[in-house]
Amino acid sequence: MTLVTKAIISAFRDLMRFRIAWIILWPIIASILFWLLVGYFFYDVFSEWIYVLLNETKIYEWLKNLESNWLESFMMILIDILVFIPLVVMTTLIITAIFVMPTLIKIVAKHYYPELEREYGGTISGSIVNAVVASVVFILIWLVTLPLWAVGAGIVVPFVAASFMNQQLFRYDALSEHANKQEFSKICAENRYSLWGLGLCTSLIQFIPFLNLLAPIFTALAFIHFGLGHLKILRAERNKALC
């Protein structure tokens, strides 16, 4: 069993065992309320940005050529939803990574990795910077690939964006308390494709109604198990080499 598969199974198991209903719900509730408020107060500004972007990609011209007011209105609502959902997902993941991860790490480490010493290779500022970088690239992926929706190829965009966001955001926080900087660099360098694979697998649940409420916590748990599992192996190999 690969560590990616083991991490996913462990995350599902922990969701069933841990009484973390509030931990699961509050990040996504906070994200939805935040963007609803932002949309309410700045709807005109966002609408203008969307119109400008659509004009640049010739999508708005195509909508006008349809000569159907209801279809044009429907497409604009759909575009608003396509913008709203990624923002909610991104914000929920950031809240989970920065504010919820420490609690989850304590729970997982205490139950499954009590022998791992904490070397605190990560910092709060490092977590925030990492979250900012992940968010900026996530938004850029959506903006740059927006024209793909007009030709039907946009279906791959959510999966690529979510895969990147998950692996970029959670790999740092999963190891920040236990791994030192050298261990973190080594684990990330040696497992680059596995991290992307785990990012893709955990992103799939984000697109399943109702189950997507569990997605941020599930993703966090999966990356914690993956990171600490690799750290346990790395330290065991290092100790064996020293003997």
Secondary structure, DSSP 8 states (H G I E B T S, - for coil): --HHHHHHHHHHHHHHHS--HHHHHHHHHHHHHHHHHHHHHHHHHHHHHHHHHHHHTTHHHHHHHT--HHHHHHHHHHHHHHHHHHHHHHHHHHHIIIIIHHHHHHHHHHHH-TT--------HHHHHHHHHHHHHHHHHHHHHTGGGGGGTGGGGHHHHHHHHHHHHHHHHHHHTTT--HHHHHHHHHHTHHHHHHHHHHHHHGGGSTTGGGTHHHHHHHHHHHHHHHHHHHHHHHHHHHH-
